[in-house]
Amino acid sequence: MDELPIGRRVAYWRGRRKMSQQVFADRLGKSKSWVDKVERGVRRLDKFSVLYEIADILQVDVQLLLGKDPERRTDALNCIDQIEVQEIRAALERYDSMSAYFDAAPYPPPLADMRKAVNHAWLTYQYGRYGMLTRALPKLLRDAQAADAGYRGDQACEAAHLLGQVYQIASSVLRKLGECDLAWLAADRSMAVAQRADDQLLAGVATTRVCNALVAMGRARPALELNVTIANRLAPGGSNDASPDRLSVYGMLLLQGAMAAARIGDSATVDDLLNGAHEAATLLGSDQNHYWTSFGPTNLELHRAAAAVELGDGGRAVEIHQRLPEPAFNALLPERRAHHLLDIARGFAQIGDVANAGEMLLRGDRLAPSEIRCRPIAHEVMSDVLRRTRGAPPPPIAELAEHMGVGV
């Protein structure tokens, strides 16, 4: 990348953000021809003001566009730090278990320490502290890989289980930050490790991470098929028990299948899968967090609203939100609540109520700032709010937009 002309670097990051030349040009206020000439090196980029605007739209450090090492950010909310992303990528590219097959493995970290670190990472994710998590992930990945490579016998399964969880955490946060290819890689690794851990439920949760990444990459149909296939394998009944763990994983597979179906506009399948998830949630009886799924009746309603947004029915999503029991909603962890408020902001925007869309973004920011300030989809909603607001936006919205680095 350092050796590429600046136009090629712009084209590279535009491609990473899954942005066409036309969309990029529209956001930049330029013509598609202008973008094409820049990327081919026909037109020079010699104005720093334009470079900084490009960097803002592509959500990268301007130093990356100049072929230099980016400065490490210190603000925990600026969580899309390319240094951290590259370190996570390097950790995912390690193959300690294969090296250990040929050589003596290094002394692995104690499993008790790994359990604590993995639990802390899950809570960091579920509290929406993505900046803190991306900084911790490279070392956690290396330690979990070393443990997986170093333990034998009875401890090998636990080490594999922990590594599978770390891959899932990495996949989840990378998808939030728009790094879909890395999210898919981490999720795929999680599925492979779950088989070695001999845990079908861990494999089931890993399936939801793979499918989330596939949906984010525009591959909703295979995501739907995979979710439904694995859900059918894990469904309670027959030789499968109806334990809270199984109900939670099974329910989440159905919910993620519903989201994939909504992405392709298949409302009948959405309803079928949500009905199945409703039955699982009813059997479970309450909102719980087995296998870190946060599955339960309230999370079911959050997904029902999110599916409505994906289907373009913002009014229905708002109705679902307005009838949520407030105590049950407030009992959910911050990531779930802020994610839902972002979905409802999209719903309000769909029905033209940009004032309430902005209010939902503000509420989400108060709960889990990284969920609003770090996610590309939140930036799109804020841009829409600013563009459609008559006159100057209210001061709280303007301040949040400034923190997000979003302009009209």
Salt bridges, closest charged atoms under 4 A:
ASP36 OD2 - ARG40 NE 2.80
GLU39 OE2 - ARG14 NE 2.60
GLU84 OE2 - ARG72 NH1 2.54
GLU87 OE2 - ARG72 NH2 3.52
ASP96 OD2 - ARG94 NH2 2.85
ASP143 OD2 - LYS139 NZ 2.64
ASP148 OD2 - ARG196 NH2 2.83
GLU158 OE2 - ARG115 NH1 2.31
GLU179 OE1 - ARG16 NH2 2.24
GLU179 OE2 - ARG17 NH1 3.43
ASP181 OD1 - ARG16 NH2 3.95
ASP199 OD2 - HIS161 NE2 2.78
ASP241 OD1 - ARG246 NE 2.93
ASP245 OD1 - HIS290 ND1 2.90
GLU301 OE2 - ARG304 NE 3.31
GLU301 OE1 - ARG323 NH2 4.00
GLU310 OE1 - ARG263 NE 3.00
GLU310 OE2 - ARG346 NH1 3.28
GLU335 OE2 - LYS176 NZ 2.63
GLU335 OE1 - ARG336 NE 3.49
GLU335 OE2 - HIS339 ND1 3.55
ASP343 OD2 - HIS339 NE2 3.69
ASP343 OD1 - ARG346 NH1 3.80
GLU359 OE2 - ARG366 NH2 3.53
ASP365 OD1 - ARG373 NE 2.66
GLU371 OE1 - LYS176 NZ 3.04
GLU371 OE2 - HIS339 ND1 3.84
GLU371 OE2 - ARG375 NH1 2.67
GLU380 OE2 - ARG27 NH2 3.73
ASP384 OD1 - ARG387 NH2 3.09
ASP384 OD2 - ARG388 NH1 2.90
GLU399 OE2 - HIS403 NE2 3.76
